[in-house]
Amino acid sequence: MGNDIIYLNGQYLPLSDAKISVMDRGFLFGDGVYEVIPAYAGRLFRLENHLERLDNSLRSIRLVNPHSHEQWRDILSPLLQAGQDQSVYLQVTRGVAPKRDHAFPQTIIPTVFAMVSGINPYADHERGVKAVSMEDSRWKLCDTKAITLLANVLLRQAAVDQGCAEALLFKDGYLTEGAASNAFAVINGVLVTPPKTPAILPGITRDVILEIARNNNIPCSEQAIAKTDLNDASEIWVTSSTREIIPIVELDGGQIGDGKPGPLWQKFYRLFQDYKQSLR
């Protein structure tokens, strides 16, 4: 199928023909969750991990998963084009309610939507990007991949307005993650990332990076990172499913390391690409 074909509530149809009711709770309340799944050469990447995270997000908002993992694979696979790298976006909302009421309707059918788009890792990864630090103003359930992303949008746009590619977020003086990414730092030769808590999204790419480190005997740690710790960071990265691993070379106007993507990032970039290639 082409990228203009989407899945909506049991049907594959052109994007231009896809319609949902204005009474959908996703539209009215942001009452839903989503996943973004890379597919390399037409093969879904870490599908089980993504679907387990979907299970957790749905459980968090008290919504039963409308499909089994096998059914999700059957739904998403026809959207993919053989041999191409793509990104799958899937969304589940609580569905269309008879009236606008904050309380859950007693009987409702979830709205299920999925689409694909091309995937292109960040074009400036070889030069690195700028970031700015900001107070984390989001809600307390960031481990739920909810479609209510307004706080993330505003934080990311504030970074863009300052000529930066990402905002690094801090709560009570400690790093949580980026506005749309997980964060890593190389401090005293050790690759560190904040531990999994409700304050961060449990990123799939984040987990892959830690697996690669452990499989290659590269020192790594999941630990709290104070803002002051970043003064000693020789490298800072952000990671996500679609942008992969992006080196931050400037934070708040100050240079990180020598102002270029560092040697450990160079090594991880190659290892990550090799891992992707092995899946083809």
C-alpha positions in Angstrom: 0.0 0.0 0.0 1.1 3.6 -0.6 1.7 6.1 2.2 -1.7 7.7 1.5 -3.5 4.5 2.6 -4.4 4.4 6.3 -6.2 2.0 8.7 -9.2 3.2 10.5 -11.6 1.0 12.5 -11.3 -2.1 10.4 -10.9 -0.5 7.0 -7.9 0.4 4.8 -8.7 3.6 2.9 -7.1 6.7 1.4 -6.1 9.3 4.0 -8.3 11.9 2.3 -11.3 9.6 2.9 -10.6 9.0 6.6 -13.1 10.7 9.0 -13.9 10.5 12.7 -16.7 12.1 14.7 -16.2 15.4 16.5 -17.5 13.6 19.5 -14.5 11.3 19.6 -13.0 11.6 23.1 -9.5 11.8 21.5 -10.6 15.0 19.8 -12.5 16.4 22.8 -10.2 15.4 25.7 -7.0 13.9 24.2 -8.3 10.7 25.8 -6.1 8.1 24.1 -2.6 6.7 23.6 -0.3 6.1 20.7 2.8 4.3 19.5 5.5 5.1 16.9 7.2 2.0 15.4 10.0 2.1 12.9 10.0 -0.5 10.1 13.3 -1.2 8.4 13.1 -2.8 4.9 9.5 -3.5 5.5 10.1 -5.2 8.9 8.6 -3.8 12.1 11.4 -3.0 14.6 10.9 -4.4 18.1 7.2 -4.8 17.6 6.7 -6.8 20.8 8.4 -4.2 22.9 6.3 -1.4 21.3 3.1 -3.4 21.8 4.0 -4.1 25.4 4.4 -0.4 25.9 1.1 0.1 24.3 -0.5 -2.4 26.7 1.0 -0.4 29.6 -0.2 2.9 28.3 -3.8 1.6 27.7 -3.8 0.0 31.2 -2.7 3.4 32.6 -5.8 5.1 31.2 -8.1 2.1 32.0 -8.8 1.1 28.4 -8.7 -2.5 27.2 -6.5 -3.1 24.2 -8.9 -3.7 21.3 -6.5 -6.1 19.6 -4.1 -8.9 20.5 -0.4 -8.5 19.5 -0.9 -10.9 16.6 -3.9 -8.9 15.4 -1.9 -5.7 15.6 0.8 -7.3 13.4 -1.8 -8.3 10.9 -3.3 -4.8 10.9 0.0 -2.9 10.5 1.9 -5.2 8.1 -0.2 -4.4 5.0 0.6 -0.7 5.4 4.3 -1.3 4.9 6.1 -1.3 1.6 8.7 -4.0 1.1 12.3 -2.8 1.1 11.5 0.7 2.5 12.3 2.3 5.8 9.1 3.7 7.3 7.5 4.8 10.5 4.2 3.5 11.7 2.0 5.7 13.9 -0.9 4.0 15.7 -3.4 5.6 17.9 -6.2 4.3 20.2 -8.8 6.6 21.7 -11.6 5.8 24.0 -14.0 6.3 21.1 -17.1 8.3 20.2 -19.3 9.3 23.2 -23.0 10.3 23.1 -22.1 13.6 24.9 -19.2 15.6 26.2 -18.7 14.4 29.8 -15.4 14.0 31.6 -16.5 10.7 33.1 -16.0 7.5 31.0 -19.1 6.5 29.0 -20.6 3.2 30.1 -20.6 1.6 26.6 -18.1 2.8 24.0 -16.0 1.3 21.1 -12.4 2.5 20.9 -11.3 4.3 17.8 -8.2 2.6 16.2 -6.1 4.5 13.6 -2.8 3.7 12.0 -0.7 5.3 9.2 2.8 5.1 7.9 5.3 7.7 6.7 8.9 7.8 5.4 11.6 7.6 8.0 14.8 9.7 7.6 17.2 9.9 10.6 18.1 13.5 11.5 20.0 15.1 8.6 22.4 17.0 10.9 23.4 14.0 13.0 27.0 14.2 11.7 27.4 17.8 12.8 25.3 17.6 16.0 22.5 20.0 17.1 21.9 22.6 19.7 19.6 22.2 22.7 18.3 24.4 25.5 17.4 23.4 29.1 13.9 24.0 30.4 11.9 23.2 33.5 9.8 20.1 32.9 6.2 21.4 33.1 4.5 18.2 32.0 2.1 15.9 34.0 3.3 13.2 36.3 2.5 10.2 34.1 5.1 10.7 31.3 5.6 6.9 31.1 2.1 6.7 29.6 2.4 7.5 25.8 -0.7 9.7 25.8 -1.8 11.7 22.8 -2.2 14.8 25.1 1.1 16.3 24.0 0.5 20.0 24.3 3.1 20.5 27.0 5.7 18.7 24.9 4.7 20.7 21.8 5.1 24.0 23.7 8.5 23.0 25.1 9.8 21.8 21.8 8.5 25.0 20.0 10.2 27.2 22.7 13.5 25.4 21.8 12.9 25.8 18.1 12.2 29.5 18.7 15.7 29.8 20.2 17.3 28.1 17.2 17.6 24.7 18.9 16.6 21.2 17.9 15.5 20.0 21.3 14.7 21.0 24.8 16.3 19.0 27.6 13.9 18.9 30.6 14.7 19.2 34.3 12.5 18.5 37.3 13.8 19.6 40.7 17.2 20.1 39.3 17.4 16.6 37.7 17.3 15.6 34.0 14.2 13.8 32.9 14.3 13.6 29.1 13.9 15.7 26.0 10.6 17.2 24.8 10.4 14.4 22.3 13.3 12.1 23.1 15.2 10.3 25.8 18.5 11.7 26.9 22.0 10.3 27.5 25.3 11.8 28.7 28.9 10.6 28.8 30.3 11.6 32.2 33.7 10.5 33.3 33.8 7.9 30.5 30.5 6.3 31.5 27.3 6.4 29.4 24.5 7.4 31.7 20.7 7.9 31.3 18.0 8.7 33.8 16.3 5.6 35.2 12.8 4.5 34.2 10.3 6.2 36.4 6.9 7.8 35.7 8.8 11.0 34.9 10.1 9.6 31.6 8.9 7.6 28.6 10.4 4.1 28.6 11.9 4.5 25.1 12.5 1.5 22.9 15.6 3.1 21.3 16.8 4.0 24.8 16.7 0.3 25.7 18.5 -0.8 22.5 21.3 1.7 23.3 21.8 0.2 26.7 21.7 -3.4 25.2 24.4 -2.4 22.7 26.5 -0.9 25.4 26.3 -4.0 27.6 26.9 -6.4 24.7 30.0 -4.4 23.8 31.4 -4.0 27.3 30.9 -0.3 27.2 30.4 1.2 30.7 26.8 2.4 31.2 24.5 3.2 34.0 20.9 4.2 34.6 21.1 6.8 37.3 19.8 10.3 38.3 21.6 13.1 36.5 21.7 16.5 38.2 21.9 19.5 36.0 25.3 20.3 37.5 26.5 16.8 36.4 26.2 17.9 32.8 29.0 20.4 33.4 31.3 17.4 33.3 29.6 15.7 30.3 31.9 15.1 27.4 29.0 14.1 25.2 25.2 14.5 25.3 22.7 12.6 23.1 19.0 12.4 22.6 17.3 9.3 21.2 13.9 8.4 19.7 12.4 5.8 17.3 12.4 8.1 14.2 15.5 10.3 14.9 17.6 7.4 16.3 20.7 8.9 18.1 21.4 12.6 17.8 24.5 14.3 19.4 24.0 17.5 21.2 27.0 19.7 20.7 25.8 22.9 22.4 23.5 23.3 25.5 22.3 26.7 26.6 24.9 28.4 24.4 27.8 26.4 25.9 29.9 24.0 24.0 29.7 20.2 24.8 33.1 18.6 24.6 34.9 20.0 21.6 31.7 21.1 19.9 31.5 18.1 17.6 29.9 14.7 17.9 32.1 12.7 20.3 34.0 9.4 19.8 31.5 7.3 21.8 28.6 8.7 19.7 30.6 7.8 16.5 31.0 4.3 17.8 27.4 3.9 18.8 26.1 5.3 15.5 28.0 2.6 13.6 26.9 -0.1 16.1 23.3 1.0 15.8 23.4 1.0 12.0 25.0 -2.4 12.0 22.2 -3.7 14.3 19.6 -2.3 11.9 21.4 -3.9 8.9 21.3 -7.3 10.7 17.5 -7.0 10.7 17.3 -6.7 6.9 
